[in-house]
Amino acid sequence: MNRSSAIFLIHLAIFPRLVLGADSALPAFSFDAFGTLGLVHSTEDQADFTANQLKPATAGFSNSWSADVDSLLGVQVTANFSDRLTGILQVISELSSEGNFEPHVEWANLNYQFTPDFNIRVGRYVLPLFLASPYRKIGFASSWLRPPVELYAMSSITSNDGINATYEMHLGGALNRVQFSIGQLDTEFIDLSKFKARNSVRIDNTFEYSALTLHATYSESTLYIDSVKQLFDGFRQLGAAGIAVAEEYDSNGGGVVFFSLGANYNPGDWFIAGEWGRSFVEGTLGDPEAWYVSAGYRIGSVTPYFTFAKSDAKVPPPGAGLDLTALPADLVPTAEALNKGLADIHYGSPLQQTYSAGIRWELGARIAVNFQFDHTDLEENNKGYLINVQPGFRKGGSFNLFSASLDFVYP
């Protein structure tokens, strides 16, 4: 366990729920807390496992057992300014791209309820790409120890800055919720390369009837990634041949379209769920695709569950990059490095599949423990979602994960 994990564990605390201003003209405030204390062991000792491409987690090569992967602590403050106007501030402490647990603002928005069925939210709010997006950070709210990595790591970003409008339609015993969002987001990858999404437009639809929930998302954005820009700027410095490579493959400032479909049937004693997602990305990043199916059965306070998940990508054949024989000798080392960077991006889409089995045990109304075993097979010549790969790592192999978590909500 590294130093940042230890500091995080020391700061775990119980936050009381308070309601202020309920009997006065002042806003009524409520305070809630949630958290996960997790431990993960990976049998792959030449790379590290992470469930989130923004977290440089340390389960595997760096540490035999790590609390970095799943552990977090969240606090939420809700302010009811009037019957129509509500504000939410949610702050979460979890492993960041810089390797520390410095708290960050996950949500900060104002919501105005124009009618019982229509509201507009302004600020930072949940990015509702998947079925579990609204409670993705709250381990207690899910039967899984963690959402399937293959699909959910396609978008490790969980919040968006902008405007969100929601309209609900009641159709007999059914509810249909449509959300339209515009906005942007900024973050950093594990290598501290900055990622920006601009001109984001998103439509989400959720249909609920009895035990059935259906979800669909369409999203499009313009992407700016520092590391990609630096790579193709390097190509452009090498003359007409380099400019031609950059023009063909540069995805920086290009568009990305994302689709997802999901379904969950949960009548009480058991559940079955499945989701599919696909991205279409300009340039050389390929078109990643992922899906999963999951099922579980509740026996009193215990729920065993099983999941199969798979990630794939539609990658066009790569070009040769720069012809080294046509370059002056002093430029060959630079061109070799650029060609390698192009190949790494081109073949960088994670290709893997995972079989998971777990058991969740509710210890009460606010606390649960979860144990999960994962077996992951990597596609040939691929490292999947593993990070911090060492020289001794063998692409296309397999590894196992043993995970345990303690989840709580308060109150």
ZIKA-V980692 format. One record per residue. RES is the residue in three letters. PHI is phi as a letter, one per 40 degrees, with the letter a starting at -180 (999 if undefined). D_CENTER is the distance of its C-alpha to the mean C-alpha in Angstrom with 1 decimal. Layout:
RES_PHI_D_CENTER / RES_PHI_D_CENTER
This chain:
MET_999_23.1 / ASN_c_22.9 / ARG_c_24.3 / SER_c_21.1 / SER_c_20.3 / ALA_c_23.9 / ILE_c_23.8 / PHE_c_20.8 / LEU_c_22.7 / ILE_c_25.8 / HIS_c_24.3 / LEU_c_23.1 / ALA_a_25.4 / ILE_c_26.2 / PHE_b_26.0 / PRO_c_28.7 / ARG_c_28.3 / LEU_b_30.8 / VAL_b_32.0 / LEU_b_34.1 / GLY_g_36.2 / ALA_c_36.4 / ASP_b_40.2 / SER_a_40.7 / ALA_c_40.0 / LEU_c_37.1 / PRO_c_33.5 / ALA_c_32.3 / PHE_b_29.4 / SER_b_27.4 / PHE_b_25.3 / ASP_b_22.7 / ALA_a_20.7 / PHE_a_18.2 / GLY_a_17.0 / THR_b_16.2 / LEU_b_18.3 / GLY_b_17.1 / LEU_b_18.8 / VAL_b_17.9 / HIS_b_20.5 / SER_b_20.1 / THR_c_23.2 / GLU_c_22.2 / ASP_b_24.1 / GLN_b_23.7 / ALA_a_20.0 / ASP_b_17.2 / PHE_c_14.3 / THR_b_10.8 / ALA_c_7.9 / ASN_a_5.6 / GLN_c_7.4 / LEU_b_8.2 / LYS_b_10.0 / PRO_c_13.4 / ALA_c_13.8 / THR_b_17.3 / ALA_c_17.8 / GLY_h_20.3 / PHE_c_22.5 / SER_c_22.1 / ASN_a_22.7 / SER_c_23.7 / TRP_b_22.0 / SER_b_19.2 / ALA_c_17.9 / ASP_c_15.2 / VAL_c_12.4 / ASP_b_12.0 / SER_c_14.6 / LEU_a_14.2 / LEU_b_16.7 / GLY_b_16.4 / VAL_b_19.4 / GLN_b_19.9 / VAL_b_23.1 / THR_b_24.2 / ALA_b_27.4 / ASN_c_29.5 / PHE_c_31.8 / SER_a_33.5 / ASP_c_33.3 / ARG_b_31.3 / LEU_b_29.4 / THR_b_26.6 / GLY_b_24.4 / ILE_b_21.2 / LEU_b_20.0 / GLN_b_17.1 / VAL_b_16.8 / ILE_b_14.6 / SER_b_15.5 / GLU_a_13.1 / LEU_d_13.1 / SER_b_12.8 / SER_c_13.0 / GLU_c_16.7 / GLY_g_16.8 / ASN_b_17.9 / PHE_b_17.1 / GLU_c_18.4 / PRO_c_17.4 / HIS_b_15.6 / VAL_c_15.8 / GLU_c_12.8 / TRP_b_15.2 / ALA_a_18.7 / ASN_a_20.5 / LEU_b_23.8 / ASN_b_24.2 / TYR_b_27.6 / GLN_c_28.7 / PHE_c_31.3 / THR_b_32.2 / PRO_d_31.1 / ASP_b_29.1 / PHE_b_27.9 / ASN_a_25.9 / ILE_b_24.4 / ARG_b_21.8 / VAL_b_21.9 / GLY_h_19.7 / ARG_b_16.1 / TYR_a_14.5 / VAL_c_11.5 / LEU_c_9.8 / PRO_c_10.9 / LEU_c_9.5 / PHE_b_9.6 / LEU_d_12.2 / ALA_c_10.5 / SER_d_8.8 / PRO_c_11.9 / TYR_b_11.9 / ARG_d_8.4 / LYS_c_9.6 / ILE_b_13.1 / GLY_d_13.8 / PHE_c_17.3 / ALA_c_16.4 / SER_b_15.1 / SER_c_17.4 / TRP_c_14.8 / LEU_c_14.4 / ARG_a_10.6 / PRO_c_8.9 / PRO_d_9.9 / VAL_c_8.2 / GLU_d_10.0 / LEU_c_8.5 / TYR_c_4.9 / ALA_c_4.6 / MET_c_6.5 / SER_b_4.4 / SER_c_2.4 / ILE_c_5.1 / THR_b_6.0 / SER_b_9.7 / ASN_a_12.5 / ASP_b_16.1 / GLY_i_18.8 / ILE_b_20.6 / ASN_b_19.7 / ALA_b_22.5 / THR_b_22.5 / TYR_b_25.5 / GLU_b_26.2 / MET_b_28.9 / HIS_c_30.7 / LEU_b_32.2 / GLY_g_34.5 / GLY_c_32.4 / ALA_b_29.1 / LEU_b_26.7 / ASN_b_24.9 / ARG_b_22.5 / VAL_b_21.9 / GLN_b_19.6 / PHE_b_20.2 / SER_b_18.3 / ILE_b_19.2 / GLY_i_17.9 / GLN_a_16.1 / LEU_a_13.5 / ASP_b_13.9 / THR_a_12.1 / GLU_b_12.9 / PHE_c_11.8 / ILE_d_13.1 / ASP_c_16.4 / LEU_g_16.6 / SER_c_16.8 / LYS_c_16.2 / PHE_b_14.0 / LYS_b_15.3 / ALA_b_14.9 / ARG_b_18.2 / ASN_f_20.1 / SER_c_17.0 / VAL_b_18.4 / ARG_a_16.6 / ILE_b_18.3 / ASP_b_16.9 / ASN_b_19.4 / THR_b_19.4 / PHE_b_22.6 / GLU_b_23.7 / TYR_a_27.0 / SER_f_28.1 / ALA_c_25.7 / LEU_b_23.9 / THR_b_20.8 / LEU_b_19.9 / HIS_b_17.0 / ALA_a_16.9 / THR_b_15.1 / TYR_b_16.6 / SER_a_15.2 / GLU_a_16.9 / SER_a_16.6 / THR_b_18.5 / LEU_b_16.6 / TYR_b_18.2 / ILE_b_17.2 / ASP_d_19.7 / SER_c_19.9 / VAL_c_20.5 / LYS_c_23.1 / GLN_c_24.8 / LEU_c_25.1 / PHE_c_26.8 / ASP_c_28.8 / GLY_c_30.2 / PHE_c_31.2 / ARG_c_32.9 / GLN_c_35.1 / LEU_b_36.7 / GLY_g_38.7 / ALA_c_38.8 / ALA_c_37.3 / GLY_c_34.2 / ILE_c_33.9 / ALA_c_34.1 / VAL_c_31.2 / ALA_c_29.1 / GLU_c_30.1 / GLU_c_29.1 / TYR_b_25.7 / ASP_c_24.4 / SER_b_21.1 / ASN_c_20.9 / GLY_g_21.7 / GLY_c_21.2 / GLY_c_19.5 / VAL_b_16.5 / VAL_b_16.5 / PHE_b_13.8 / PHE_b_15.0 / SER_a_13.7 / LEU_b_16.1 / GLY_a_15.8 / ALA_a_18.6 / ASN_a_19.2 / TYR_b_22.7 / ASN_b_23.4 / PRO_c_27.1 / GLY_h_27.1 / ASP_c_28.3 / TRP_a_25.7 / PHE_a_22.6 / ILE_a_21.4 / ALA_a_18.1 / GLY_a_16.7 / GLU_a_14.3 / TRP_b_14.4 / GLY_a_12.6 / ARG_a_14.3 / SER_b_14.2 / PHE_b_17.5 / VAL_b_17.6 / GLU_c_21.0 / GLY_g_22.4 / THR_b_21.8 / LEU_c_18.0 / GLY_g_18.6 / ASP_b_17.2 / PRO_c_14.3 / GLU_a_14.4 / ALA_a_13.0 / TRP_a_14.2 / TYR_a_14.9 / VAL_b_17.7 / SER_a_18.1 / ALA_a_21.1 / GLY_a_22.6 / TYR_b_26.0 / ARG_c_26.9 / ILE_b_30.0 / GLY_g_30.8 / SER_c_28.3 / VAL_b_26.9 / THR_b_24.3 / PRO_c_24.0 / TYR_a_21.3 / PHE_b_20.5 / THR_a_17.7 / PHE_b_17.9 / ALA_b_15.0 / LYS_a_15.6 / SER_b_14.1 / ASP_a_16.7 / ALA_a_17.6 / LYS_c_20.6 / VAL_b_21.9 / PRO_c_25.3 / PRO_d_28.0 / PRO_c_27.8 / GLY_c_30.7 / ALA_c_32.8 / GLY_g_31.8 / LEU_c_34.8 / ASP_c_38.1 / LEU_c_39.0 / THR_c_42.7 / ALA_c_43.1 / LEU_b_42.0 / PRO_d_44.2 / ALA_d_43.9 / ASP_c_42.5 / LEU_c_39.5 / VAL_c_38.6 / PRO_d_36.5 / THR_c_34.3 / ALA_c_34.1 / GLU_c_33.2 / ALA_c_30.2 / LEU_c_29.1 / ASN_c_29.5 / LYS_c_27.5 / GLY_c_24.6 / LEU_c_24.8 / ALA_c_24.9 / ASP_c_21.9 / ILE_c_19.8 / HIS_c_21.4 / TYR_b_20.8 / GLY_c_17.5 / SER_c_15.4 / PRO_c_14.2 / LEU_b_16.6 / GLN_a_16.6 / GLN_a_17.2 / THR_b_16.8 / TYR_b_19.2 / SER_b_18.3 / ALA_b_20.8 / GLY_a_20.5 / ILE_a_22.5 / ARG_b_21.8 / TRP_b_24.8 / GLU_c_25.1 / LEU_c_27.6 / GLY_i_28.2 / ALA_c_26.9 / ARG_b_24.5 / ILE_a_23.6 / ALA_a_22.4 / VAL_b_22.0 / ASN_a_20.0 / PHE_b_20.8 / GLN_a_18.9 / PHE_b_20.1 / ASP_b_18.2 / HIS_b_20.1 / THR_b_18.4 / ASP_b_20.6 / LEU_c_19.9 / GLU_c_21.5 / GLU_d_24.6 / ASN_g_24.2 / ASN_b_20.4 / LYS_b_18.4 / GLY_g_15.2 / TYR_c_12.1 / LEU_c_14.7 / ILE_b_15.4 / ASN_f_18.6 / VAL_c_20.7 / GLN_c_24.4 / PRO_d_27.5 / GLY_c_28.2 / PHE_c_25.0 / ARG_b_25.9 / LYS_c_23.6 / GLY_g_23.5 / GLY_c_24.1 / SER_a_22.4 / PHE_a_21.3 / ASN_b_20.9 / LEU_b_18.8 / PHE_b_20.4 / SER_b_18.3 / ALA_a_19.6 / SER_a_18.4 / LEU_b_20.3 / ASP_b_18.7 / PHE_a_20.6 / VAL_b_20.9 / TYR_a_23.9 / PRO_c_26.0
